[in-house]
Amino acid sequence: MRGSRDREEGTRRRMAAAISNGLFVGTEEFIKEAGPDAEGTIITQVVPPFDRTDYPTVALYRKCLSKYYPDATPSFVSLEGFVDAMVVVEGLKRAPAGM
């Protein structure tokens, strides 16, 4: 009976690892650090792929990144930060004067 429970618990742990992910470190860094253990992990992103320059925001991100940080490698983390900054700037533009 113990062996069966151990297998069941091991399966639950593998399933949890395969379907749960709060990835703030970045996809590439996660895969590098996890190595073969990353296999089967489902990773979701809150931004589109950073190579989809057919999206105007991604195109602007890539243009700004290459202009201001020409040696930087595009990533989901920096794209998300770029979008966050765009939201903050737009909020400041719309805020009432003197706020």
GUMAR-305688 format. One record per residue: residue in one letter; x, y, z of N, C-alpha, C in turn. Coordinates in steps of 0.05 Angstrom, whole numbers, plus 5000, padded with zeros to 4 digits. Layout:
! residues N
+-----+------+------+------+------+------+------+------+------+------+
: res :  n.u :  n.v :  n.w : ca.u : ca.v : ca.w :  c.u :  c.v :  c.w :
+-----+------+------+------+------+------+------+------+------+------+
:   A :    X :    Y :    Z :    X :    Y :    Z :    X :    Y :    Z :
...
+-----+------+------+------+------+------+------+------+------+------+
//
This chain:
! residues 99
+-----+------+------+------+------+------+------+------+------+------+
: res :  n.u :  n.v :  n.w : ca.u : ca.v : ca.w :  c.u :  c.v :  c.w :
+-----+------+------+------+------+------+------+------+------+------+
:   M : 5016 : 4976 : 5000 : 5000 : 5000 : 5000 : 5017 : 5025 : 5000 :
:   R : 5039 : 5025 : 5015 : 5057 : 5048 : 5017 : 5068 : 5055 : 4990 :
:   G : 5077 : 5035 : 4974 : 5088 : 5040 : 4947 : 5068 : 5054 : 4929 :
:   S : 5043 : 5046 : 4931 : 5022 : 5058 : 4915 : 5018 : 5087 : 4923 :
:   R : 5018 : 5093 : 4949 : 5015 : 5121 : 4958 : 5039 : 5138 : 4949 :
:   D : 5063 : 5127 : 4950 : 5087 : 5141 : 4941 : 5085 : 5148 : 4911 :
:   R : 5076 : 5128 : 4895 : 5073 : 5133 : 4867 : 5052 : 5154 : 4862 :
:   E : 5030 : 5153 : 4876 : 5009 : 5172 : 4873 : 5019 : 5200 : 4880 :
:   E : 5033 : 5203 : 4902 : 5043 : 5229 : 4911 : 5064 : 5239 : 4890 :
:   G : 5081 : 5221 : 4880 : 5100 : 5229 : 4860 : 5086 : 5239 : 4835 :
:   T : 5065 : 5226 : 4827 : 5050 : 5234 : 4803 : 5037 : 5262 : 4808 :
:   R : 5026 : 5266 : 4832 : 5014 : 5292 : 4838 : 5035 : 5314 : 4837 :
:   R : 5058 : 5309 : 4848 : 5080 : 5329 : 4847 : 5088 : 5335 : 4818 :
:   R : 5091 : 5315 : 4802 : 5099 : 5320 : 4774 : 5077 : 5335 : 4759 :
:   M : 5051 : 5328 : 4764 : 5029 : 5342 : 4751 : 5029 : 5371 : 4760 :
:   A : 5033 : 5377 : 4786 : 5033 : 5404 : 4796 : 5056 : 5420 : 4783 :
:   A : 5079 : 5407 : 4780 : 5101 : 5421 : 4767 : 5096 : 5426 : 4738 :
:   A : 5081 : 5408 : 4726 : 5076 : 5411 : 4697 : 5055 : 5432 : 4691 :
:   I : 5037 : 5438 : 4709 : 5015 : 5456 : 4703 : 5015 : 5482 : 4719 :
:   S : 5032 : 5485 : 4739 : 5032 : 5509 : 4754 : 5057 : 5525 : 4749 :
:   N : 5054 : 5551 : 4745 : 5077 : 5567 : 4739 : 5071 : 5596 : 4744 :
:   G : 5084 : 5608 : 4763 : 5084 : 5637 : 4766 : 5111 : 5647 : 4758 :
:   L : 5115 : 5651 : 4733 : 5142 : 5655 : 4722 : 5149 : 5685 : 4721 :
:   F : 5163 : 5695 : 4740 : 5172 : 5722 : 4740 : 5201 : 5725 : 4734 :
:   V : 5215 : 5703 : 4733 : 5244 : 5703 : 4727 : 5249 : 5704 : 4697 :
:   G : 5230 : 5697 : 4681 : 5234 : 5697 : 4652 : 5236 : 5668 : 4642 :
:   T : 5224 : 5664 : 4619 : 5223 : 5637 : 4607 : 5251 : 5626 : 4602 :
:   E : 5268 : 5642 : 4589 : 5294 : 5632 : 4582 : 5311 : 5625 : 4607 :
:   E : 5310 : 5642 : 4627 : 5325 : 5638 : 4651 : 5314 : 5613 : 4666 :
:   F : 5288 : 5610 : 4666 : 5276 : 5586 : 4679 : 5286 : 5561 : 4666 :
:   I : 5285 : 5560 : 4640 : 5294 : 5536 : 4625 : 5323 : 5530 : 4630 :
:   K : 5339 : 5552 : 4630 : 5368 : 5549 : 4635 : 5373 : 5537 : 4663 :
:   E : 5360 : 5548 : 4682 : 5364 : 5539 : 4710 : 5352 : 5511 : 4716 :
:   A : 5329 : 5506 : 4704 : 5316 : 5480 : 4710 : 5328 : 5457 : 4693 :
:   G : 5340 : 5464 : 4671 : 5352 : 5443 : 4654 : 5331 : 5423 : 4645 :
:   P : 5338 : 5397 : 4646 : 5320 : 5376 : 4637 : 5294 : 5375 : 4653 :
:   D : 5294 : 5386 : 4678 : 5270 : 5385 : 4694 : 5249 : 5405 : 4684 :
:   A : 5256 : 5422 : 4666 : 5237 : 5441 : 4654 : 5219 : 5427 : 4633 :
:   E : 5228 : 5404 : 4624 : 5213 : 5389 : 4604 : 5184 : 5384 : 4613 :
:   G : 5165 : 5391 : 4597 : 5137 : 5386 : 4604 : 5124 : 5409 : 4619 :
:   T : 5139 : 5429 : 4627 : 5127 : 5452 : 4641 : 5112 : 5469 : 4621 :
:   I : 5088 : 5476 : 4629 : 5071 : 5494 : 4612 : 5075 : 5522 : 4622 :
:   I : 5084 : 5539 : 4604 : 5090 : 5567 : 4612 : 5071 : 5585 : 4597 :
:   T : 5058 : 5603 : 4612 : 5040 : 5622 : 4600 : 5053 : 5650 : 4602 :
:   Q : 5046 : 5667 : 4585 : 5056 : 5694 : 4585 : 5033 : 5714 : 4584 :
:   V : 5037 : 5738 : 4595 : 5016 : 5758 : 4594 : 5020 : 5777 : 4571 :
:   V : 5041 : 5773 : 4556 : 5046 : 5790 : 4532 : 5050 : 5771 : 4508 :
:   P : 5046 : 5782 : 4484 : 5051 : 5765 : 4460 : 5080 : 5759 : 4457 :
:   P : 5087 : 5740 : 4440 : 5115 : 5734 : 4434 : 5130 : 5759 : 4425 :
:   F : 5154 : 5763 : 4435 : 5169 : 5787 : 4429 : 5179 : 5788 : 4400 :
:   D : 5175 : 5767 : 4385 : 5183 : 5768 : 4357 : 5159 : 5774 : 4338 :
:   R : 5135 : 5778 : 4350 : 5111 : 5784 : 4334 : 5109 : 5814 : 4328 :
:   T : 5127 : 5823 : 4311 : 5128 : 5852 : 4305 : 5104 : 5861 : 4288 :
:   D : 5086 : 5843 : 4280 : 5061 : 5851 : 4267 : 5042 : 5864 : 4287 :
:   Y : 5048 : 5861 : 4313 : 5033 : 5875 : 4334 : 5047 : 5902 : 4338 :
:   P : 5032 : 5925 : 4336 : 5044 : 5951 : 4338 : 5060 : 5955 : 4364 :
:   T : 5050 : 5945 : 4387 : 5065 : 5949 : 4412 : 5091 : 5934 : 4412 :
:   V : 5091 : 5910 : 4401 : 5115 : 5894 : 4400 : 5135 : 5907 : 4381 :
:   A : 5125 : 5917 : 4359 : 5143 : 5931 : 4340 : 5156 : 5956 : 4353 :
:   L : 5140 : 5971 : 4368 : 5151 : 5994 : 4382 : 5171 : 5986 : 4403 :
:   Y : 5165 : 5965 : 4418 : 5184 : 5954 : 4438 : 5210 : 5947 : 4425 :
:   R : 5209 : 5932 : 4403 : 5234 : 5924 : 4389 : 5249 : 5948 : 4378 :
:   K : 5235 : 5967 : 4368 : 5248 : 5992 : 4357 : 5262 : 6007 : 4380 :
:   C : 5248 : 6010 : 4403 : 5260 : 6025 : 4426 : 5283 : 6009 : 4438 :
:   L : 5280 : 5983 : 4440 : 5301 : 5966 : 4451 : 5326 : 5968 : 4435 :
:   S : 5323 : 5966 : 4408 : 5347 : 5967 : 4391 : 5360 : 5995 : 4391 :
:   K : 5343 : 6016 : 4394 : 5354 : 6043 : 4394 : 5368 : 6050 : 4420 :
:   Y : 5356 : 6043 : 4443 : 5366 : 6051 : 4469 : 5384 : 6030 : 4482 :
:   Y : 5380 : 6005 : 4475 : 5395 : 5983 : 4487 : 5403 : 5964 : 4464 :
:   P : 5420 : 5972 : 4446 : 5426 : 5956 : 4423 : 5438 : 5928 : 4429 :
:   D : 5450 : 5925 : 4452 : 5462 : 5899 : 4459 : 5443 : 5881 : 4474 :
:   A : 5420 : 5891 : 4481 : 5401 : 5875 : 4497 : 5387 : 5855 : 4479 :
:   T : 5380 : 5832 : 4491 : 5366 : 5811 : 4478 : 5336 : 5814 : 4485 :
:   P : 5318 : 5815 : 4466 : 5290 : 5816 : 4472 : 5281 : 5793 : 4490 :
:   S : 5262 : 5798 : 4507 : 5252 : 5777 : 4525 : 5223 : 5783 : 4533 :
:   F : 5210 : 5763 : 4543 : 5183 : 5768 : 4553 : 5183 : 5787 : 4577 :
:   V : 5203 : 5784 : 4594 : 5205 : 5801 : 4618 : 5207 : 5831 : 4610 :
:   S : 5226 : 5837 : 4592 : 5229 : 5865 : 4584 : 5205 : 5875 : 4568 :
:   L : 5193 : 5858 : 4552 : 5169 : 5867 : 4538 : 5146 : 5873 : 4558 :
:   E : 5143 : 5857 : 4578 : 5123 : 5862 : 4598 : 5129 : 5888 : 4613 :
:   G : 5154 : 5893 : 4619 : 5161 : 5919 : 4632 : 5156 : 5942 : 4614 :
:   F : 5161 : 5939 : 4588 : 5155 : 5960 : 4569 : 5126 : 5967 : 4568 :
:   V : 5109 : 5946 : 4567 : 5080 : 5950 : 4566 : 5071 : 5963 : 4593 :
:   D : 5082 : 5954 : 4615 : 5075 : 5967 : 4641 : 5081 : 5997 : 4641 :
:   A : 5105 : 6004 : 4630 : 5113 : 6032 : 4629 : 5094 : 6048 : 4611 :
:   M : 5085 : 6035 : 4589 : 5066 : 6049 : 4571 : 5040 : 6055 : 4585 :
:   V : 5031 : 6036 : 4602 : 5006 : 6040 : 4617 : 5009 : 6063 : 4637 :
:   V : 5032 : 6064 : 4651 : 5037 : 6085 : 4670 : 5038 : 6112 : 4657 :
:   V : 5052 : 6114 : 4634 : 5054 : 6139 : 4620 : 5026 : 6148 : 4610 :
:   E : 5011 : 6130 : 4600 : 4984 : 6137 : 4590 : 4967 : 6147 : 4614 :
:   G : 4969 : 6134 : 4637 : 4954 : 6142 : 4661 : 4962 : 6170 : 4669 :
:   L : 4988 : 6176 : 4669 : 4998 : 6203 : 4676 : 4988 : 6224 : 4656 :
:   K : 4987 : 6217 : 4631 : 4976 : 6236 : 4611 : 4947 : 6242 : 4616 :
:   R : 4932 : 6222 : 4624 : 4903 : 6226 : 4628 : 4895 : 6237 : 4656 :
:   A : 4914 : 6237 : 4674 : 4908 : 6246 : 4701 : 4902 : 6276 : 4701 :
:   P : 4884 : 6284 : 4719 : 4878 : 6313 : 4721 : 4903 : 6329 : 4728 :
:   A : 4905 : 6353 : 4719 : 4928 : 6371 : 4725 : 4929 : 6374 : 4756 :
:   G : 4954 : 6375 : 4766 : 4958 : 6379 : 4794 : 4954 : 6354 : 4811 :
:   M : 4949 : 6332 : 4799 : 4945 : 6308 : 4815 : 4971 : 6295 : 4822 :
+-----+------+------+------+------+------+------+------+------+------+
//
